[in-house]
Amino acid sequence: MSRDGHIDLALEDTTHRFRLAIGDLEALQEATGSGPAALLHRFHAGRRYRFQDVRDVLRLGLIGGGTPVPDAHAIARRLDGLPCIPLIAKAALVLAAALEGSEEERVGRPAGAAGPEGRLAFAAFYGAAAAMGLPAADLRAMSLWQLAAYIDGFNRARDPDAPTPQEEDALWAWLQGGLHEDGLDEDGSPA
């Protein structure tokens, strides 16, 4: 996966760049009525999605990847004649690339409870952007990973002594590993 959330995939014997930035994810959520993670799960599990959902992921992914809008719409209209299973797999890869970002660097994830149908709370993203002085157009152009890294950097600049996500994970692992089921530390003292 990539930091900007793009993935290059073959479609109609041509390699295309697909990318769903935050603004594209917002448009996808409006088009499908489902959050991107819920949609990805449905594709993976093979249930409760429409082919139109697959088409919307690929169309918006093409646009986000730089394909001109008229060309992306023309490609999306031709999808009906292609084998369905490979298209579902491609749509799942496009969503996964958008949601995961870089595998090499873990950063905190933006806060925001998922609503019905796994819908993202975009208000939380816009609120965080406003607090950081990030223009809405810049936010909409970012991948989720980029936003998470931006928020992480902003928070570190404001509180450089805050533990990193890795330090939090290590502390939690140490706490879990150091306690027995009886609630006593390894040396037998109360936890």
PyMOL CGO cylinders between C-alpha atoms (Angstrom):
from pymol import cmd
from pymol.cgo import CYLINDER

trace = [
    CYLINDER, 0.00, 0.00, 0.00, 1.10, 3.59, -0.41, 0.3, 1, 1, 1, 1, 1, 1,
    CYLINDER, 1.10, 3.59, -0.41, 1.14, 6.65, 1.80, 0.3, 1, 1, 1, 1, 1, 1,
    CYLINDER, 1.14, 6.65, 1.80, -1.16, 8.55, -0.53, 0.3, 1, 1, 1, 1, 1, 1,
    CYLINDER, -1.16, 8.55, -0.53, -3.55, 5.59, -0.78, 0.3, 1, 1, 1, 1, 1, 1,
    CYLINDER, -3.55, 5.59, -0.78, -3.04, 4.82, -4.48, 0.3, 1, 1, 1, 1, 1, 1,
    CYLINDER, -3.04, 4.82, -4.48, -2.82, 1.44, -6.16, 0.3, 1, 1, 1, 1, 1, 1,
    CYLINDER, -2.82, 1.44, -6.16, -2.10, 0.62, -9.80, 0.3, 1, 1, 1, 1, 1, 1,
    CYLINDER, -2.10, 0.62, -9.80, -4.31, -2.10, -11.29, 0.3, 1, 1, 1, 1, 1, 1,
    CYLINDER, -4.31, -2.10, -11.29, -5.00, -3.47, -14.75, 0.3, 1, 1, 1, 1, 1, 1,
    CYLINDER, -5.00, -3.47, -14.75, -8.46, -2.84, -16.10, 0.3, 1, 1, 1, 1, 1, 1,
    CYLINDER, -8.46, -2.84, -16.10, -9.45, -3.41, -19.72, 0.3, 1, 1, 1, 1, 1, 1,
    CYLINDER, -9.45, -3.41, -19.72, -5.86, -4.39, -20.62, 0.3, 1, 1, 1, 1, 1, 1,
    CYLINDER, -5.86, -4.39, -20.62, -4.54, -1.03, -19.36, 0.3, 1, 1, 1, 1, 1, 1,
    CYLINDER, -4.54, -1.03, -19.36, -2.91, -0.23, -16.03, 0.3, 1, 1, 1, 1, 1, 1,
    CYLINDER, -2.91, -0.23, -16.03, -4.75, 2.55, -14.25, 0.3, 1, 1, 1, 1, 1, 1,
    CYLINDER, -4.75, 2.55, -14.25, -3.98, 4.41, -11.05, 0.3, 1, 1, 1, 1, 1, 1,
    CYLINDER, -3.98, 4.41, -11.05, -6.79, 4.24, -8.48, 0.3, 1, 1, 1, 1, 1, 1,
    CYLINDER, -6.79, 4.24, -8.48, -6.94, 6.45, -5.40, 0.3, 1, 1, 1, 1, 1, 1,
    CYLINDER, -6.94, 6.45, -5.40, -9.70, 7.31, -2.95, 0.3, 1, 1, 1, 1, 1, 1,
    CYLINDER, -9.70, 7.31, -2.95, -8.69, 10.40, -0.97, 0.3, 1, 1, 1, 1, 1, 1,
    CYLINDER, -8.69, 10.40, -0.97, -10.89, 11.64, 1.86, 0.3, 1, 1, 1, 1, 1, 1,
    CYLINDER, -10.89, 11.64, 1.86, -13.10, 13.67, -0.50, 0.3, 1, 1, 1, 1, 1, 1,
    CYLINDER, -13.10, 13.67, -0.50, -13.49, 10.61, -2.74, 0.3, 1, 1, 1, 1, 1, 1,
    CYLINDER, -13.49, 10.61, -2.74, -14.39, 8.44, 0.27, 0.3, 1, 1, 1, 1, 1, 1,
    CYLINDER, -14.39, 8.44, 0.27, -16.99, 11.02, 1.24, 0.3, 1, 1, 1, 1, 1, 1,
    CYLINDER, -16.99, 11.02, 1.24, -18.46, 10.90, -2.30, 0.3, 1, 1, 1, 1, 1, 1,
    CYLINDER, -18.46, 10.90, -2.30, -18.38, 7.09, -2.22, 0.3, 1, 1, 1, 1, 1, 1,
    CYLINDER, -18.38, 7.09, -2.22, -20.20, 7.00, 1.09, 0.3, 1, 1, 1, 1, 1, 1,
    CYLINDER, -20.20, 7.00, 1.09, -22.89, 9.29, -0.31, 0.3, 1, 1, 1, 1, 1, 1,
    CYLINDER, -22.89, 9.29, -0.31, -23.21, 7.21, -3.49, 0.3, 1, 1, 1, 1, 1, 1,
    CYLINDER, -23.21, 7.21, -3.49, -23.42, 3.82, -1.77, 0.3, 1, 1, 1, 1, 1, 1,
    CYLINDER, -23.42, 3.82, -1.77, -24.97, 4.68, 1.60, 0.3, 1, 1, 1, 1, 1, 1,
    CYLINDER, -24.97, 4.68, 1.60, -22.23, 2.63, 3.28, 0.3, 1, 1, 1, 1, 1, 1,
    CYLINDER, -22.23, 2.63, 3.28, -18.95, 3.46, 4.93, 0.3, 1, 1, 1, 1, 1, 1,
    CYLINDER, -18.95, 3.46, 4.93, -15.85, 2.36, 3.05, 0.3, 1, 1, 1, 1, 1, 1,
    CYLINDER, -15.85, 2.36, 3.05, -14.77, -0.20, 5.67, 0.3, 1, 1, 1, 1, 1, 1,
    CYLINDER, -14.77, -0.20, 5.67, -18.24, -1.76, 5.72, 0.3, 1, 1, 1, 1, 1, 1,
    CYLINDER, -18.24, -1.76, 5.72, -18.24, -1.88, 1.93, 0.3, 1, 1, 1, 1, 1, 1,
    CYLINDER, -18.24, -1.88, 1.93, -14.81, -3.54, 1.92, 0.3, 1, 1, 1, 1, 1, 1,
    CYLINDER, -14.81, -3.54, 1.92, -16.06, -6.12, 4.40, 0.3, 1, 1, 1, 1, 1, 1,
    CYLINDER, -16.06, -6.12, 4.40, -19.10, -6.81, 2.21, 0.3, 1, 1, 1, 1, 1, 1,
    CYLINDER, -19.10, -6.81, 2.21, -16.93, -7.33, -0.87, 0.3, 1, 1, 1, 1, 1, 1,
    CYLINDER, -16.93, -7.33, -0.87, -14.64, -9.63, 1.06, 0.3, 1, 1, 1, 1, 1, 1,
    CYLINDER, -14.64, -9.63, 1.06, -17.48, -11.61, 2.64, 0.3, 1, 1, 1, 1, 1, 1,
    CYLINDER, -17.48, -11.61, 2.64, -19.45, -11.72, -0.61, 0.3, 1, 1, 1, 1, 1, 1,
    CYLINDER, -19.45, -11.72, -0.61, -22.68, -10.33, 0.75, 0.3, 1, 1, 1, 1, 1, 1,
    CYLINDER, -22.68, -10.33, 0.75, -25.07, -7.37, 0.72, 0.3, 1, 1, 1, 1, 1, 1,
    CYLINDER, -25.07, -7.37, 0.72, -23.56, -5.20, -1.95, 0.3, 1, 1, 1, 1, 1, 1,
    CYLINDER, -23.56, -5.20, -1.95, -24.73, -4.13, -5.38, 0.3, 1, 1, 1, 1, 1, 1,
    CYLINDER, -24.73, -4.13, -5.38, -22.69, -4.18, -8.55, 0.3, 1, 1, 1, 1, 1, 1,
    CYLINDER, -22.69, -4.18, -8.55, -23.30, -0.43, -8.60, 0.3, 1, 1, 1, 1, 1, 1,
    CYLINDER, -23.30, -0.43, -8.60, -21.19, -0.27, -5.40, 0.3, 1, 1, 1, 1, 1, 1,
    CYLINDER, -21.19, -0.27, -5.40, -18.30, -1.97, -7.23, 0.3, 1, 1, 1, 1, 1, 1,
    CYLINDER, -18.30, -1.97, -7.23, -18.73, 0.40, -10.16, 0.3, 1, 1, 1, 1, 1, 1,
    CYLINDER, -18.73, 0.40, -10.16, -18.79, 3.45, -7.83, 0.3, 1, 1, 1, 1, 1, 1,
    CYLINDER, -18.79, 3.45, -7.83, -15.57, 2.37, -6.06, 0.3, 1, 1, 1, 1, 1, 1,
    CYLINDER, -15.57, 2.37, -6.06, -13.75, 1.89, -9.35, 0.3, 1, 1, 1, 1, 1, 1,
    CYLINDER, -13.75, 1.89, -9.35, -15.15, 5.04, -10.98, 0.3, 1, 1, 1, 1, 1, 1,
    CYLINDER, -15.15, 5.04, -10.98, -14.30, 7.28, -8.03, 0.3, 1, 1, 1, 1, 1, 1,
    CYLINDER, -14.30, 7.28, -8.03, -10.95, 5.52, -7.62, 0.3, 1, 1, 1, 1, 1, 1,
    CYLINDER, -10.95, 5.52, -7.62, -10.11, 6.27, -11.25, 0.3, 1, 1, 1, 1, 1, 1,
    CYLINDER, -10.11, 6.27, -11.25, -11.06, 9.91, -10.82, 0.3, 1, 1, 1, 1, 1, 1,
    CYLINDER, -11.06, 9.91, -10.82, -9.05, 10.15, -7.60, 0.3, 1, 1, 1, 1, 1, 1,
    CYLINDER, -9.05, 10.15, -7.60, -6.14, 8.48, -9.38, 0.3, 1, 1, 1, 1, 1, 1,
    CYLINDER, -6.14, 8.48, -9.38, -6.08, 11.16, -12.05, 0.3, 1, 1, 1, 1, 1, 1,
    CYLINDER, -6.08, 11.16, -12.05, -8.26, 9.78, -14.84, 0.3, 1, 1, 1, 1, 1, 1,
    CYLINDER, -8.26, 9.78, -14.84, -10.30, 12.60, -16.38, 0.3, 1, 1, 1, 1, 1, 1,
    CYLINDER, -10.30, 12.60, -16.38, -13.93, 12.47, -15.22, 0.3, 1, 1, 1, 1, 1, 1,
    CYLINDER, -13.93, 12.47, -15.22, -15.48, 11.74, -18.64, 0.3, 1, 1, 1, 1, 1, 1,
    CYLINDER, -15.48, 11.74, -18.64, -13.00, 8.90, -19.23, 0.3, 1, 1, 1, 1, 1, 1,
    CYLINDER, -13.00, 8.90, -19.23, -13.66, 7.44, -15.75, 0.3, 1, 1, 1, 1, 1, 1,
    CYLINDER, -13.66, 7.44, -15.75, -17.42, 7.49, -16.41, 0.3, 1, 1, 1, 1, 1, 1,
    CYLINDER, -17.42, 7.49, -16.41, -16.92, 5.81, -19.80, 0.3, 1, 1, 1, 1, 1, 1,
    CYLINDER, -16.92, 5.81, -19.80, -14.76, 3.07, -18.26, 0.3, 1, 1, 1, 1, 1, 1,
    CYLINDER, -14.76, 3.07, -18.26, -17.32, 2.56, -15.47, 0.3, 1, 1, 1, 1, 1, 1,
    CYLINDER, -17.32, 2.56, -15.47, -20.12, 2.13, -18.03, 0.3, 1, 1, 1, 1, 1, 1,
    CYLINDER, -20.12, 2.13, -18.03, -18.11, -0.63, -19.75, 0.3, 1, 1, 1, 1, 1, 1,
    CYLINDER, -18.11, -0.63, -19.75, -17.61, -2.61, -16.53, 0.3, 1, 1, 1, 1, 1, 1,
    CYLINDER, -17.61, -2.61, -16.53, -20.96, -4.36, -16.97, 0.3, 1, 1, 1, 1, 1, 1,
    CYLINDER, -20.96, -4.36, -16.97, -19.44, -6.45, -19.77, 0.3, 1, 1, 1, 1, 1, 1,
    CYLINDER, -19.44, -6.45, -19.77, -16.46, -7.67, -17.73, 0.3, 1, 1, 1, 1, 1, 1,
    CYLINDER, -16.46, -7.67, -17.73, -16.25, -10.69, -15.38, 0.3, 1, 1, 1, 1, 1, 1,
    CYLINDER, -16.25, -10.69, -15.38, -17.71, -9.76, -12.00, 0.3, 1, 1, 1, 1, 1, 1,
    CYLINDER, -17.71, -9.76, -12.00, -15.39, -11.54, -9.53, 0.3, 1, 1, 1, 1, 1, 1,
    CYLINDER, -15.39, -11.54, -9.53, -12.15, -9.85, -10.72, 0.3, 1, 1, 1, 1, 1, 1,
    CYLINDER, -12.15, -9.85, -10.72, -13.91, -6.46, -10.57, 0.3, 1, 1, 1, 1, 1, 1,
    CYLINDER, -13.91, -6.46, -10.57, -15.01, -7.09, -7.00, 0.3, 1, 1, 1, 1, 1, 1,
    CYLINDER, -15.01, -7.09, -7.00, -11.43, -8.03, -6.10, 0.3, 1, 1, 1, 1, 1, 1,
    CYLINDER, -11.43, -8.03, -6.10, -10.12, -4.83, -7.72, 0.3, 1, 1, 1, 1, 1, 1,
    CYLINDER, -10.12, -4.83, -7.72, -12.69, -2.71, -5.89, 0.3, 1, 1, 1, 1, 1, 1,
    CYLINDER, -12.69, -2.71, -5.89, -11.66, -4.37, -2.61, 0.3, 1, 1, 1, 1, 1, 1,
    CYLINDER, -11.66, -4.37, -2.61, -7.99, -3.59, -3.33, 0.3, 1, 1, 1, 1, 1, 1,
    CYLINDER, -7.99, -3.59, -3.33, -8.82, 0.05, -4.10, 0.3, 1, 1, 1, 1, 1, 1,
    CYLINDER, -8.82, 0.05, -4.10, -10.72, 0.37, -0.82, 0.3, 1, 1, 1, 1, 1, 1,
    CYLINDER, -10.72, 0.37, -0.82, -7.99, -1.41, 1.15, 0.3, 1, 1, 1, 1, 1, 1,
    CYLINDER, -7.99, -1.41, 1.15, -5.32, 0.91, -0.29, 0.3, 1, 1, 1, 1, 1, 1,
    CYLINDER, -5.32, 0.91, -0.29, -7.42, 3.94, 0.68, 0.3, 1, 1, 1, 1, 1, 1,
    CYLINDER, -7.42, 3.94, 0.68, -8.10, 2.74, 4.20, 0.3, 1, 1, 1, 1, 1, 1,
    CYLINDER, -8.10, 2.74, 4.20, -4.69, 1.35, 5.14, 0.3, 1, 1, 1, 1, 1, 1,
    CYLINDER, -4.69, 1.35, 5.14, -2.01, 3.58, 3.66, 0.3, 1, 1, 1, 1, 1, 1,
    CYLINDER, -2.01, 3.58, 3.66, 1.62, 2.74, 4.39, 0.3, 1, 1, 1, 1, 1, 1,
    CYLINDER, 1.62, 2.74, 4.39, 2.41, -0.60, 5.98, 0.3, 1, 1, 1, 1, 1, 1,
    CYLINDER, 2.41, -0.60, 5.98, 5.90, 0.49, 7.04, 0.3, 1, 1, 1, 1, 1, 1,
    CYLINDER, 5.90, 0.49, 7.04, 4.85, 3.27, 9.38, 0.3, 1, 1, 1, 1, 1, 1,
    CYLINDER, 4.85, 3.27, 9.38, 2.03, 3.00, 11.85, 0.3, 1, 1, 1, 1, 1, 1,
    CYLINDER, 2.03, 3.00, 11.85, 0.44, 6.26, 12.89, 0.3, 1, 1, 1, 1, 1, 1,
    CYLINDER, 0.44, 6.26, 12.89, -2.62, 6.95, 14.99, 0.3, 1, 1, 1, 1, 1, 1,
    CYLINDER, -2.62, 6.95, 14.99, -5.97, 6.78, 13.28, 0.3, 1, 1, 1, 1, 1, 1,
    CYLINDER, -5.97, 6.78, 13.28, -8.30, 9.78, 13.15, 0.3, 1, 1, 1, 1, 1, 1,
    CYLINDER, -8.30, 9.78, 13.15, -10.97, 9.71, 15.81, 0.3, 1, 1, 1, 1, 1, 1,
    CYLINDER, -10.97, 9.71, 15.81, -14.60, 9.44, 14.89, 0.3, 1, 1, 1, 1, 1, 1,
    CYLINDER, -14.60, 9.44, 14.89, -17.17, 6.81, 15.64, 0.3, 1, 1, 1, 1, 1, 1,
    CYLINDER, -17.17, 6.81, 15.64, -18.55, 4.86, 12.73, 0.3, 1, 1, 1, 1, 1, 1,
    CYLINDER, -18.55, 4.86, 12.73, -22.25, 5.38, 12.22, 0.3, 1, 1, 1, 1, 1, 1,
    CYLINDER, -22.25, 5.38, 12.22, -24.89, 3.16, 10.67, 0.3, 1, 1, 1, 1, 1, 1,
    CYLINDER, -24.89, 3.16, 10.67, -23.61, 0.97, 7.84, 0.3, 1, 1, 1, 1, 1, 1,
    CYLINDER, -23.61, 0.97, 7.84, -20.03, 1.75, 8.97, 0.3, 1, 1, 1, 1, 1, 1,
    CYLINDER, -20.03, 1.75, 8.97, -20.33, 5.32, 7.70, 0.3, 1, 1, 1, 1, 1, 1,
    CYLINDER, -20.33, 5.32, 7.70, -17.38, 7.53, 8.61, 0.3, 1, 1, 1, 1, 1, 1,
    CYLINDER, -17.38, 7.53, 8.61, -17.97, 10.65, 10.67, 0.3, 1, 1, 1, 1, 1, 1,
    CYLINDER, -17.97, 10.65, 10.67, -16.43, 13.17, 8.28, 0.3, 1, 1, 1, 1, 1, 1,
    CYLINDER, -16.43, 13.17, 8.28, -17.29, 16.00, 10.68, 0.3, 1, 1, 1, 1, 1, 1,
    CYLINDER, -17.29, 16.00, 10.68, -14.48, 14.72, 12.93, 0.3, 1, 1, 1, 1, 1, 1,
    CYLINDER, -14.48, 14.72, 12.93, -12.00, 15.02, 10.04, 0.3, 1, 1, 1, 1, 1, 1,
    CYLINDER, -12.00, 15.02, 10.04, -13.14, 18.54, 9.19, 0.3, 1, 1, 1, 1, 1, 1,
    CYLINDER, -13.14, 18.54, 9.19, -13.03, 19.50, 12.87, 0.3, 1, 1, 1, 1, 1, 1,
    CYLINDER, -13.03, 19.50, 12.87, -9.47, 18.21, 13.24, 0.3, 1, 1, 1, 1, 1, 1,
    CYLINDER, -9.47, 18.21, 13.24, -8.45, 20.03, 10.05, 0.3, 1, 1, 1, 1, 1, 1,
    CYLINDER, -8.45, 20.03, 10.05, -9.94, 23.28, 11.34, 0.3, 1, 1, 1, 1, 1, 1,
    CYLINDER, -9.94, 23.28, 11.34, -8.09, 22.93, 14.66, 0.3, 1, 1, 1, 1, 1, 1,
    CYLINDER, -8.09, 22.93, 14.66, -4.82, 22.46, 12.75, 0.3, 1, 1, 1, 1, 1, 1,
    CYLINDER, -4.82, 22.46, 12.75, -5.49, 25.27, 10.27, 0.3, 1, 1, 1, 1, 1, 1,
    CYLINDER, -5.49, 25.27, 10.27, -5.67, 22.81, 7.35, 0.3, 1, 1, 1, 1, 1, 1,
    CYLINDER, -5.67, 22.81, 7.35, -7.87, 24.05, 4.49, 0.3, 1, 1, 1, 1, 1, 1,
    CYLINDER, -7.87, 24.05, 4.49, -10.81, 21.78, 3.66, 0.3, 1, 1, 1, 1, 1, 1,
    CYLINDER, -10.81, 21.78, 3.66, -9.61, 21.36, 0.06, 0.3, 1, 1, 1, 1, 1, 1,
    CYLINDER, -9.61, 21.36, 0.06, -6.25, 20.07, 1.33, 0.3, 1, 1, 1, 1, 1, 1,
    CYLINDER, -6.25, 20.07, 1.33, -8.02, 17.69, 3.72, 0.3, 1, 1, 1, 1, 1, 1,
    CYLINDER, -8.02, 17.69, 3.72, -10.22, 16.32, 0.92, 0.3, 1, 1, 1, 1, 1, 1,
    CYLINDER, -10.22, 16.32, 0.92, -7.13, 15.64, -1.21, 0.3, 1, 1, 1, 1, 1, 1,
    CYLINDER, -7.13, 15.64, -1.21, -5.39, 13.60, 1.54, 0.3, 1, 1, 1, 1, 1, 1,
    CYLINDER, -5.39, 13.60, 1.54, -5.53, 9.85, 2.09, 0.3, 1, 1, 1, 1, 1, 1,
    CYLINDER, -5.53, 9.85, 2.09, -6.60, 8.64, 5.54, 0.3, 1, 1, 1, 1, 1, 1,
    CYLINDER, -6.60, 8.64, 5.54, -3.01, 7.66, 6.26, 0.3, 1, 1, 1, 1, 1, 1,
    CYLINDER, -3.01, 7.66, 6.26, -1.79, 11.15, 5.35, 0.3, 1, 1, 1, 1, 1, 1,
    CYLINDER, -1.79, 11.15, 5.35, -4.38, 12.72, 7.63, 0.3, 1, 1, 1, 1, 1, 1,
    CYLINDER, -4.38, 12.72, 7.63, -3.41, 10.37, 10.46, 0.3, 1, 1, 1, 1, 1, 1,
    CYLINDER, -3.41, 10.37, 10.46, 0.26, 11.29, 10.00, 0.3, 1, 1, 1, 1, 1, 1,
    CYLINDER, 0.26, 11.29, 10.00, -0.65, 15.00, 9.89, 0.3, 1, 1, 1, 1, 1, 1,
    CYLINDER, -0.65, 15.00, 9.89, -2.66, 14.70, 13.12, 0.3, 1, 1, 1, 1, 1, 1,
    CYLINDER, -2.66, 14.70, 13.12, 0.12, 12.67, 14.74, 0.3, 1, 1, 1, 1, 1, 1,
    CYLINDER, 0.12, 12.67, 14.74, 2.71, 15.31, 13.83, 0.3, 1, 1, 1, 1, 1, 1,
    CYLINDER, 2.71, 15.31, 13.83, 0.44, 18.12, 15.01, 0.3, 1, 1, 1, 1, 1, 1,
    CYLINDER, 0.44, 18.12, 15.01, -0.12, 16.36, 18.35, 0.3, 1, 1, 1, 1, 1, 1,
    CYLINDER, -0.12, 16.36, 18.35, 3.61, 15.65, 18.79, 0.3, 1, 1, 1, 1, 1, 1,
    CYLINDER, 3.61, 15.65, 18.79, 4.43, 19.30, 18.15, 0.3, 1, 1, 1, 1, 1, 1,
    CYLINDER, 4.43, 19.30, 18.15, 1.96, 20.32, 20.83, 0.3, 1, 1, 1, 1, 1, 1,
    CYLINDER, 1.96, 20.32, 20.83, 2.99, 17.60, 23.33, 0.3, 1, 1, 1, 1, 1, 1,
    CYLINDER, 2.99, 17.60, 23.33, 6.40, 16.14, 22.44, 0.3, 1, 1, 1, 1, 1, 1,
    CYLINDER, 6.40, 16.14, 22.44, 6.44, 14.01, 25.60, 0.3, 1, 1, 1, 1, 1, 1,
    CYLINDER, 6.44, 14.01, 25.60, 3.27, 12.09, 24.69, 0.3, 1, 1, 1, 1, 1, 1,
    CYLINDER, 3.27, 12.09, 24.69, 3.90, 8.38, 24.12, 0.3, 1, 1, 1, 1, 1, 1,
    CYLINDER, 3.90, 8.38, 24.12, 3.97, 7.15, 20.52, 0.3, 1, 1, 1, 1, 1, 1,
    CYLINDER, 3.97, 7.15, 20.52, 1.46, 4.48, 19.45, 0.3, 1, 1, 1, 1, 1, 1,
    CYLINDER, 1.46, 4.48, 19.45, 4.35, 1.98, 19.57, 0.3, 1, 1, 1, 1, 1, 1,
    CYLINDER, 4.35, 1.98, 19.57, 5.19, 3.04, 23.14, 0.3, 1, 1, 1, 1, 1, 1,
    CYLINDER, 5.19, 3.04, 23.14, 1.51, 2.70, 24.09, 0.3, 1, 1, 1, 1, 1, 1,
    CYLINDER, 1.51, 2.70, 24.09, 1.40, -0.80, 22.55, 0.3, 1, 1, 1, 1, 1, 1,
    CYLINDER, 1.40, -0.80, 22.55, 4.61, -1.80, 24.35, 0.3, 1, 1, 1, 1, 1, 1,
    CYLINDER, 4.61, -1.80, 24.35, 3.27, -0.51, 27.68, 0.3, 1, 1, 1, 1, 1, 1,
    CYLINDER, 3.27, -0.51, 27.68, 0.00, -2.38, 27.20, 0.3, 1, 1, 1, 1, 1, 1,
    CYLINDER, 0.00, -2.38, 27.20, 1.85, -5.59, 26.30, 0.3, 1, 1, 1, 1, 1, 1,
    CYLINDER, 1.85, -5.59, 26.30, 4.07, -5.18, 29.35, 0.3, 1, 1, 1, 1, 1, 1,
    CYLINDER, 4.07, -5.18, 29.35, 1.05, -4.63, 31.60, 0.3, 1, 1, 1, 1, 1, 1,
    CYLINDER, 1.05, -4.63, 31.60, -0.74, -7.67, 30.18, 0.3, 1, 1, 1, 1, 1, 1,
    CYLINDER, -0.74, -7.67, 30.18, 2.36, -9.86, 30.33, 0.3, 1, 1, 1, 1, 1, 1,
    CYLINDER, 2.36, -9.86, 30.33, 3.29, -8.79, 33.85, 0.3, 1, 1, 1, 1, 1, 1,
    CYLINDER, 3.29, -8.79, 33.85, -0.05, -9.72, 35.44, 0.3, 1, 1, 1, 1, 1, 1,
    CYLINDER, -0.05, -9.72, 35.44, -1.28, -13.19, 36.28, 0.3, 1, 1, 1, 1, 1, 1,
    CYLINDER, -1.28, -13.19, 36.28, -4.93, -14.20, 36.15, 0.3, 1, 1, 1, 1, 1, 1,
    CYLINDER, -4.93, -14.20, 36.15, -5.13, -13.79, 39.92, 0.3, 1, 1, 1, 1, 1, 1,
    CYLINDER, -5.13, -13.79, 39.92, -4.33, -10.06, 39.57, 0.3, 1, 1, 1, 1, 1, 1,
    CYLINDER, -4.33, -10.06, 39.57, -0.85, -10.38, 41.12, 0.3, 1, 1, 1, 1, 1, 1,
    CYLINDER, -0.85, -10.38, 41.12, 2.43, -9.24, 39.59, 0.3, 1, 1, 1, 1, 1, 1,
    CYLINDER, 2.43, -9.24, 39.59, 5.02, -11.86, 38.67, 0.3, 1, 1, 1, 1, 1, 1,
    CYLINDER, 5.02, -11.86, 38.67, 6.70, -11.36, 42.06, 0.3, 1, 1, 1, 1, 1, 1,
    CYLINDER, 6.70, -11.36, 42.06, 3.40, -12.15, 43.85, 0.3, 1, 1, 1, 1, 1, 1,
    CYLINDER, 3.40, -12.15, 43.85, 2.60, -8.60, 44.94, 0.3, 1, 1, 1, 1, 1, 1,
    CYLINDER, 2.60, -8.60, 44.94, -0.86, -7.12, 44.30, 0.3, 1, 1, 1, 1, 1, 1,
    CYLINDER, -0.86, -7.12, 44.30, -1.24, -5.44, 40.95, 0.3, 1, 1, 1, 1, 1, 1,
]
cmd.load_cgo(trace, "trace")
